[in-house]
């Protein structure tokens, strides 16, 4: 049973700082460093909704075995 490990490609910090300080649109420059995947954008949008939920509790995810890619489990809907 092997675990999947993905080492993300991190930007060079000096280059990132230089790009950001020289940018006309700092917000867009910083956003360009985020993953481009739609799933990432969906997670960010959901997190923003949860943070703006006025103190409502976060959804509870039931205990269970570790979820694997492609596995079907009722907890996936909560996630």
N, C-alpha and C positions, 0 to 999 in steps of 0.2 A: 504494500500500500504506500505509494510514493506521494508526497505532497508537491503541489505545483508551486514553484518559486519564480517570481518574475522580478528581476532587478531593473527598476525604471531608469531610463536615461535622464539623468539630472543635468540641468544647464550649468554651464560654467558661471559661478557666482559673480566673478568680476565682469564678465561680458553682460550678464543679466543686469547688474547694477548700472553699467555704462549705458546700456540700451534704455533703461528706465529713466535715468537722469537726463538723457538727451531727447527723450520722446516728447512730442507735442501732445499726445494723448496718452497719459500715464496709465489710465485705467485699461485702455485697450492693449497696451504693451504688456502689462502684468497679466491680463486675461489670456494673452497669446501663449503664456507658459503652461496653462492648464491643459489637461488631456483633451483632445478634440472629439472624443467619442460621445455619441448621443446619450449613452447610459450615464456617463459622468455628469452631463448637463441635467439629466433627469434626477439624479441623486442630489445635486446642488439645489434644484428647485424644491424638492421634497424637504430637504433640510431647512431651507428658508421658511417653508410653510410651518414646519414643526416649531421653529424658533419663534414664529409670530403667532403661535397658538394661544397666547394670553394665559400661560400657566397650565393649560390642559395637559394631562399626563401623556407621556409618550406611549405608543402602543407596546403591549407586553408580548414578547416572543417566548413561546413555550419552550421548556427544556427539552432536550433530545440529542440524538447523536449529531456529530458534525455533518453539515450538509456538503454534498459533493456536486460538482458540475454535472448537470443533466439529471440530477436526482429529483423525484417528485415527492413533495412533502407539504402538508398544510401550512407549515411555518413560512414557506416561500412567499405566500400571498401577503403575510404580515410584513415581511421584509420589503 
